[in-house]
Amino acid sequence: MDADFAIQRRFDIGQRQVFVIDSGLTPAMVAMMQSIAARMPFRRTETDREESRQRAMVANFDEGKLDRATFIARIFDIATTLFTAEPLMIDRVHLNNNFYCDMAYPHRDSIDGGESVTAILYANHRWDKDWGGETLFYDKFDEAVACVSPKSGRLVIFQQPDRAQGLCAIPRVL
């Protein structure tokens, strides 16, 4: 295992692993992500599930600029260190921006339902536990079995569980 990051927490959901890492990115990388997030054009374009009418605020990264984003390369390096069974590739990089009263539903990030690895970077400057915003992980019986709290610079990397849900924050994001 790479020595330049520490796994804060690890848990399994069935055969799938979830890693929580608080020291994976430098403060400068987190600040870069926060700066980018503040300038991104968010639009209510996507839903967590096909049958949902609630649209989420999403901003997609320009694929042509991904190689210049050192924090994305760093996240990819950590993911490939943790998940070595099959080669990983970047399919999509986007930001979610949830507001007070937004709804988020349990879902899988993999569009085609296949195997994938997701990385979540909490890019908020600061967070208060009373604001909520946790990410819940569900087992195959739709039971919430794990919860990760948002923390500035926290990285959560996981194999797709049956479903995951990002709870919406109250009352502030970024």
N, C-alpha and C positions, 0 to 999 in steps of 0.2 A: 504494500500500500504506500502511496506517495506520502512523504513525511512533511510536506509543506501545507497540509491542511489537517484538521482534526475533526473526526466525526463526533458531534455532540450527542447524537441519539441515533439509534438504528432500531427499526422494528420490521417485522414480517407480517404481511397480510396474505395468508395462504402461502403460496410459493413465491410471492413477490416481495421485494425489498424496498424500504423507504429509508433514506439517509437524510439527517438534518445536520448541516454544517454551518457554523457561525464564523469560521475563520478562513473561508476559502478564497475570498476576494479581498484585495487590499482596500483601505479606506478611499484611496484615489479612484479605484475602479467603481466602487459603490457611488461615489460622488459623481463620476462620469455618467453612470446610469441614471442617477437622479436628475442631472442636468438635461440629459436627452429626454427623459420622461416629461419634464416640465415643458418641453417645446414640441412634443409629438402631437399630431392632429388626431385626437380621439373622435370616434364616431360610433353611434349606436347601430352596429351592423350585424352582430352575431348573437346567437342564442346558445344556451348550454345544451339544450336538447331540441330535437326537431319539433316536438309538439308544444314547446314553450313560445309564448308571445312576448315575453320579457327580453328585450334586446340589451346586450351588454356594451359598455364603452370599450372599444378596442382600437389600438393603433398598431399597424404592421410595420416592421422594419423593412427598409429597402434592401433587398438581397444583395445588391451591388456594393453596399457599404458595410456588410457584415464583417468582412475581413479586416476592416479598420477598427472595429470595436473590440478592444483587448479584453474586456470583461466577458464577451461572448466566447472568445477563444479559451479563456480561463475556465469558464463553466463547462465547455465541451471537454477540455482536458480532464477535469475532475470526473465528469460522467464516464468518460472512457476508461478511467482508472478504476472506477467502482463497478462498471458493467463490462466485463471482458469477454463474455461468451460469444457475442457476435459483434461485428463492426457496427459502430453507430454513425449516423449521418444527420446533419441538421435538416429538418424538414420545414420548420417554420419558427420564426422568432417574432413574438408580438407582446404587447403590453395590455393588461386589463386595468381598468380604472373604475372601481366600484364606488358608488356614492350611497349615502344614507337613504334608506328605503328601497334601494335596488334589490332585486331578488337574484339569487344564484341557486342553481339546482344541481343535484348530484349528476355527474356525467363522466364520460371517458374522453380524454384528450385525443386519442387516436380516432381519426375520422372514419377509417375503414374498419375499425374494430380489431385491427391486428395488434401485434406486439410492438410496444414502443417504450421509450424512456422520456419522462418529462422532467424539466428543471424549472423550478420556481425561484426567482430572486425577489425577495421583499425589498422594494426600492424606496420605501417610505423613509423620510428623514428621521422621524421618531415615531414611537407608538406608545399608546397608553392601553393597558389591558382592558380598561372599561369600554374601549371603542369597538371591541370585537374584531372581526375580520379573520378568524381562524380558518385553516384549511382542514376539512374533515375527510377521513378515508373510511370507506365502507368495505365490508366483506361481501361474499357472494350471496349472503342472506339479507342484504340491505341494512345491516347493523353497523352503526358508526363504531369503529374499533380503534381509531387513533385520531389525534388532533395535534396540529402544529400551529403555534401562535406566531403572528407576524413580528418580526424583529428586524430593525434596520440592518441590511447586509446579509440576512439569513438566506441560506440556499437550501432548498429541499429538492432532492433528486430521487426519482422513484420509477420503478417499473409500473406500468399501468395496472392499478388495482381494478376490481370490478367497477367501482365508481369512486369519484372524489368530488368534493364540493368546497368551493371557497365561499365562506360566509361573508356577507357584506358588512362593511365597516359602519360604525356609528360613532361620531358624526363626520369624521374627516378622513381623507385619503391624500397621500403625498403631502 
